[in-house]
Amino acid sequence: MKKIVFATNNPHKLSEVRALLGGQFEIVSLKALGFEGDIPETGNTLAENASQKSHFIYEKYGLDCFADDTGLEVDALNGAPGVYSARYAGENATYDENVTKLLRELDGEQNRAARFKTVVSLILDGKEYLFEGKVEGRILQARSGTAGFGYDPVFQPEGYSETFAQMGPELKNKISHRGRAMARLAKFLQQAT
Ligand code: IMP
């Protein structure tokens, strides 16, 4: 089975992506490579960050790899937290602190429209390819559900009555921003390798 490195330190993302691509590719974690540090992420866009992460690992190990960067865009907040989703409530904020800040910022707001966007950067044989995925939805007034991570407990995708944190990994993976971007990556890899 072809091996490909997923340049992430996030165990939630790793298990989502293994569920999506694991049948076709051996997804190698950074831990398996012995890498334990932080990957720099200083770009101003999702694409810049995804690209920075994949290049960082490619330059270090010379292996085919991919990285993703994800942001939550909320219309009533002019697209915030966007590329700053991980650090919305401060530099080392927890998922819970970020969600609390989001609910506070939207307190009393009628327009709850939001979307998750993911950009994946793949480096294959030294060449870079980008893939995108997004899912529209809305931010609820309060948390519901315990599965998933990040903003999942308050994000209800369009056409569903549950949050990502209520629906569990199988359905989330099928319709999510990351699931859609990874499906494009998988299709490309199948044709290219
Ligand atoms: P990252 O920079 O791609 O790791 O993601 C930025 C932040 O977006 C994370 O810290 C999470 O809070 C949030 N995030 C990313 N993916 C998801 C998801 O699938 N569900 C909910 N929140 C997510």
Residues whose N, C-alpha, C, O or C-beta is under 5 A from the ligand:
A	BS01	IMP	D68 D69 T70 S85 A86 F149 G150 Y151 D152
